[in-house]
Amino acid sequence: MNPRVSAIEPSLIRAIAAKKKADSIDLGLGEPTLLPQQRFIEAAARWAAEFGVKYTVNAGDFGLRERIAAHYAYPGMNAGRNVVVTTGSQEAMYVAIKTMLDPAGEELLIVDPAFPAYAKMAQLEGIPYRHVHLREDDAYRYDVELILDAVDRATRMIVIASPANPTGRVLRDADARRLAEAPVWVLQDEIYRELTYVDDPGNVARYYPYTIAVNSLSKSNALTGMRIGWIIAPDDALDAMNKTHSYVTSTASAFGQRVAYEIFGEPGALSEQSAWYRAQHARVNAALDASGLRYVPIDGAFYACVKLPRGNDSLAAALDLVERRGVVAIPGRIFGDTLEGWLRLSWVAPIDQLEEGLHRIANC
């Protein structure tokens, strides 16, 4: 057995979610409850009935890649050759980390609280990594000076998610401009890009040529199981990552790519479901205010982080909630030491269930 694999703990998020009972209030997994827009799936099915579902080239269908690049229009990365279509954003992140860092002497700098897979991907490849911790007393706001100060000679890449999982905080446009002064690569996880509730979200690729942007259709269009994501990057880096991708999964699903092609071909389709999230966001803020729980301001995504009313052991609290109180919530410690004492809640559930879940947490 590869000792690196043996050293990696299984997903605690999945382990807690697996304890859910039939009558539990599920505020755990980041899974949209909306159904996907069927017209795109139906259009792809008609196409498949006529042309079959065959391999695409490794980087993905060129027509789709052109549409993705044109939609985001990042300077210097706005052509089809600047896109690789991947098996979800998780593969995209893994390919970027594996390709761009040399385990012999380069490190990954992870801005946390952060999705735990980033560190585990680096660990799987033997890549050293460090964390730069956003501050609880600053409500986990993206502090770019803090991030830049953490860069040292060994740092090859900064990985940052905006909107963030778990906190929902968003890198602002001025922050993205400032982060463009980093002397290293920036890997921005943009999987919640279409779900933002602030007027000035920041995307580093708009200002910095050494940026790799990763995204997917999973959250924006409720297509988590379709497993279609992509990497947008400068030419040279993209070519190397496509080589890695070709040996990791060869090609992404041709049918899924066709669904994506249809979505990117209709103006507004990528953000069509965001109206529901904006309305839910307003209801969630009202419920959080009424609960009396301390929470992190929600700039984007569909998560809320709430402070435990008593004690700081978030794992013990999460286990008690799922086993005795019928609420699935994710312990903050999973996302970094700085979020210990907090719980992450997914707020895609019906609002009455969220309100009841908050009531049980407030009284735990």
N, C-alpha and C positions, 0 to 999 in steps of 0.2 A: 504494500500500500504506500502511495506517495505520502511521506510524512507531512507535507504541507496541507494536504487534504485532511489528514487525520487531525491536524491541529485546529482546523476551522470548526467552530461550533455550528450546529444546525440553526436554522432560522427560529429565533424565539417568537417572532411575530406569528409565524405559522403555527408554532406549538401552542400558543395561547388561543389563537383562533380555532384550533382543533378541539378545544374544550367547550366550545359553544353548544348549548342545548337547544332543543326545538323552540323553546319559548324565550330564549335569551334576546336581549337588546344588543344588536351587533353594531358597535362603534369601532370595530377593529380594522379590518383590511381596507386598503385603498382601492375599492372596487366600485365603479359607478353603478347606480341603480337604474339609470336611464337605459332604454333600449337603443341600439344603433339605428341610424336612418336607413330604412329598408331599401329605399330606391337605389342606393349605391351598390348594395349587395345584389339586388335583382339585376342591375345593369351589368355587373361583373359576371353573373351567372349566364346571362344571354351571350356575353362575349365568350365565355368558356365553352358554351354549347356549340359555338361556331368554330372556335379556333383551338379548343383543347386547353389543357393546363400544362404547359411545357416549361422546361428550364428557361430562365432568363440568363443573361450574362451575369457574372459574379456580382458586379456592382449594382445590378438591378435594371429594370426596364428603363431605357434612356428617356422615353417620353415622360415617365413619372419623375425621374431625376431632374429633368428640365423644369417640370412644374413645381417641384419642391424648391429648387434653387431660385426660381423666379418669384415664388410667393414670399420668401424671406428676404431675398435681394440683399444679402450681406455683401458689402464691398469686397471685391476680389474673390468672392465665393458664390457668385450668382449665375454660374453655368452648370449644366448637367454634370460635367466632369468633376464638379466639386461635391458630389453627393454619392454616398454609398447607402443602399437600402439594406437594412439589417433585420434580424429576427427579434423585433422589439427593441426598446431602448436599452434594455439590460445588456444585450449582446453588443450594442453600440458602445456603451460605457466600457465594457470589458475589452473590446477590440482597441479602443483608444488608449486605455491604460497599458495594455500588453505591448502595443506597438511603439508607443512614444517614450517609454522609460526603460533605461538600462538598469537591471537589478544590481549590477556590479558597483554602481557609484552614484545613482540618482534616486531622489526621493519624491514621493507624492505628498503634497500638502492639502489636507482635507479640512474644509471649513465646516465646523459643526456647531450645533446639532445637525447631524447628517444621516441620510439613509445608510444603514450599516453595510450594504453591499460594496460600497466604494473601497472600504478598508479590506474587506474579505477578498475582493478581486486582486488587490495589491498583494495581500498575504498569499494568495494562491500562486502568484507569479514570483514570489520571493522579493518583491519590490519594497524597500523601506518606505515608511510613511509616518507623518506626524500630523497632529491635530492643532488647529488654531481655534480656540474656544471663544465663540461669541458670548457676551455677558448677560447673565440673568437680570442684573440690575439695569440693563439697557434694553430689556424686553427682547433680547436676541436680535436686535437690529444689525444689519450688515454694516460693520465698522471696517471700512476699506483700509484705513491707516493701520489698524490692528493686523489685518491680513498681510499687508505689504511689509510690515515690520517683522513678520514671522518668516519671510523668505530668506534663505541663506544660500551659501554656495552650492550645496547639494540639491537644492530644490530644482526640479525640472518642470513640474506642472502643479498648478492649483486647480482643485476640483471644487466647484461651487454649484449649488442648485438654486434656481430662482424661477418661479416661486418654490419655496423650500418644503421638502418633506423632512421633518415633521411640523415645523413651526408655522408654515404659511407666510413667512416673511418674504419680501420681494426686494431684490437689488434695484435701487432707483437709477434713473438715467445718469444723474451726476456721479453716482457711485461707479457705474459702468465705465464712464469716461476716465475716472481716476484709476480704476483697476487696469485700464489700458496702459498704465505706466509700469506695470509689472514686467520684470526682465525675464519672464519665463512663459511657458505655454499656459493658457487658461482653458480648462475643460468645463463648459457650462452645460449642466443638465437642465434642459428647457421643457421637460415633459409636461409641466403644468402651465406652459407659456400662455395658452389660450384662456386660462382661468385666472385672471387677475382683476383686482378690485381697486386699483390705484391708477392715477392718471399718467404716471411717469415711470413705468417699468423699464428696467435697464437690460440691454442685451450687449454683452461685451463685444460680440462679433461685429457690431455696427461701427466700432472704433478701433479695434485691435486686430491686426492681421495674423497674429499667432494665437488664434482662438479656434477651438473645436466645439461645435454646437451639436447637441444630441437631443432628439425628440422622438415622438411616436404618435400614433393615433389612439393609443390605449385610453387615455383620460379624456382628451378633447372630444372624441366621437364614440365613447363607450365601446371600444373594440379591444379590450384587454386580451381576449383570447385569439384575436386575429394575428397577433405577434408581428406587426409591421412598425419598424422604427427606421431611423436614418441618422447618418453622420453628415454634417456639413463642415468642410475644412479646406484649407489652401491646397493647391495642386499636389505638391510634393508629399505632404503629410497624408493626403487622401490616398495617393497611390500605394503608400506603404500599408495603410490601414486596410485597403481593399485586399491586399495580399493576405493579411492576417485573416480577414473575414472569409476569404475564399477557402481557407483550411478549417475554419471553425464551423461554418454552416453551409459553405458553398454558395447557396443563393437563398434569399428569403422566399416565402411562399408566392408563387406566381399569381394565384387567385387573390391573395391578400394585396399584392401589389396592384392588381387591377381595381380592387375596391378603392385603394388609395388614389389611383389615377382618376377615378370618377369623382372622388371628394375634392381633390385639388383642381379639378376642371370646372367646378361650380363656385363662383364667387360667394363668399360668406359661409360655405358649408363647414369649414374647419372650426368656426366659432358659433355655429348654429345653436349648439346646446348650452352655450355660456350664459344665455339669458336665464335659464332655469337656475344655474349656480348663483347668479347675482341675486335673484329673488330669495333663494335659500340662504345666502350669505346674510341678508338683512334679518331674516327670521332667526338665524343662528346667533347673531350678535344680541338680539333681544332676549333670547333664551339664556345666553351666558350671563348677561347683565342681571336677569331675574334670579339666577342660581346663587349669586353671591360668591361664586368661585373666582379666583384670580385667573386671568387667561392672557395669552399672548395676542396682540393685535393681529387680525387675519387680513393680510394683504392679497393673498392668492391661494390657489389650490383648494382642497376641501377637507382640511384638517384644523382642529383646534387643540391647542395645548393648554391644559388646566392644571393649576397647582393643587397638590393634595392638601385637603384641609387639615389633616393631622399626620405627622410623621413624614419621613423622607424615603422610605423603602418602596419605590414604585413597583418593583416586581411583586413583592408581597401584597401590595394593594391591588394590583391587577389580577393576581391569582384569587384573592378573596372576592373581588367583584365578579369574576366569571364563575367561580365555584359556589358562592353563597348568595350572591345578590343578582345574578342573572344579567350581568353587563359585561360585554367584551370591550376592553380598552387596552391600549398598548403602553407598557411601562417606558417612561422617558429614558431610563438608563441605556436602553438599546441604541439610542441615537447619540450617545456621548455622555460622559460624566457630568457635563454642565447641565444636562436636563434631568438629572436624578431629582426625585421629589415631584415630578410632573407626570401626567398621563397624556398620550396623544389619542384624540378622538377623531374618527372619520364621521363627517356630518352629512353623508348622503342618505342616511335613513330618514323616514318620515319625521316631521318636526315634533310630533307628539311623543315618539319614541326617544328622540334626543332629549326632550325636556324631562321625561321620566328617568332616563339614564343619568342626566346631570343631577337630578334630585337624589338618586341613590348614591352617586359619588360624593355629593355634599354631605351626606349623612353616614358615610362609611367610617 
